[in-house]
Each structure stands twice: as structure tokens, then as C-alpha cells.
């Protein structure tokens, strides 16, 4: 219940205005309510407050940056979104693959093909054994498939088939495995 969470967190930040974690939760609730500008303000406040402490909580900075990236992405501010995800990964490197996978999901959801590929590549670099980024990369690249005018066959762009195959290698029974197999079949690949 995002409205209830927002109301509770508003009371919380009024009572404890320097509690950065409350600002993160307020930003999450505002994002859920699609109050993007409010979410951006709350999340930036959380990051600023966290940085001002004697011992910043890097995991909280990562979480705040992750949510901030989603807010910017859903606002159509893709460069800001990319920067927020990069900051999250830099603050909390052990969760970098998750943050970049989330970025790829947000960019995919917003039909940003090139940004999806870029984020998926960053996620793959952070954790080459995570299957979902390969699927997201393949899904973005397949949007650039063309039909060869001479053969009338679909031609996938470079990296597309390899991404789907790697997804299937890592998650042969994963939630997108059926779709990945169908796409590979339609591209003439086994």
C-alpha cells in the first residue's frame, strides 16, 4: 500500500529529518505512486544525508541509487537514470550486477533498446553467470533484426543469438527459456 507507506514515511521524516533510511523508504513509496519528482527529491535527500554521516552506509546508497535510477527511467530521463545506476554500483559494488540488471529491465520497459543493451552488458560484466541480463540483451537486440531482401530470412544483429544461447545455457528451464528457444528457432538457430 504505497499511499499508506508514503503517509507513514512523511511522518517519519518529519520526526527524524536526518534519518536517511526513512527518506529511501519515502522515495520508494512515492515511486510506487508514480510521484516521480517527489521520489527523486526524497532519494537525493537520502543519498546526501548518508554521505554526510561519519560512516556512510554504502548499501543504503546503492539501494537509493537503484530506486533513483528507476524513477529517472520512468520519467524518460535516461542519462540521469544511467548515472544513478552507475552511482549505485560504485557505492555498493557487491550488488552491481543486480543494479545493472534492474537498469536493463527499466530501459527495456521504456523501449530504450540501446540503453537496455548497454545496461545488460554492464550486468554481464559484473556477474557473467547471471542469466537474465543475457536474455534482456537478446530481447533488445532482436528488435534490430532485419529481413534479407534476397533470401527473405530474418537476420539477427551481432550478439543477439549468442545472448539467447548463453541465457539458455545458464537457465535451460528459466522463466524465459521457452521464449528464447522460439526466437532462436525463428532466427534459424538451434
Phi, psi and omega in degrees: 000093185296323180295317179294318179298319179298314180299316179295317181289329175299315177297320181297314182288335175290321181284325182225076187295346179258007180276095187300327181295325176296323178294323177298313181294324175297316178299320177299315180297317180295322176298315178300330178272001182064029173267072191298315181297319178296320179297316179300315179298313181296317182290321176296324177297316179300315181296316179297315179296319180296315180297332183281349180284162179297324180228090181302144178269099186296328178294319177295320177299321177295315179297315179299316178296323178298312180292322177299318177300320178294318179299311179299318180299317181287344175274351183086013178261079191287325178293319177296322178298312179301317179295322180294318178294320176299317179296321178298314181293325179290320180291322186228071188300334180293340178250016183303317181300319179295316181297316180290327174295318177299320178299316179299321178296314181297316180293321177297316180299330181261017175057039177256083188304306183296322179291327177296314180298315181300314180294319179298319178298321178294321178295319179295319178297321180288326178208091183293352181258008177268125188286318189304318179301326178295318179296315180298322177296313178300318181296321178290316183292326181297338176295341180261010178297149180233167175253125178290121184295334181279316185263345184061023178259149177285132178244122180278148176289161180304136177093343185293305182297318180299321179295315178296318180296320179293321176304311182293328176295319182278329183222068184299338178238024181293170184298336181253009185297319179297315179296317180299317179297318179296319180294315178301318178298317181292337178270002178080022180247150178269000000 
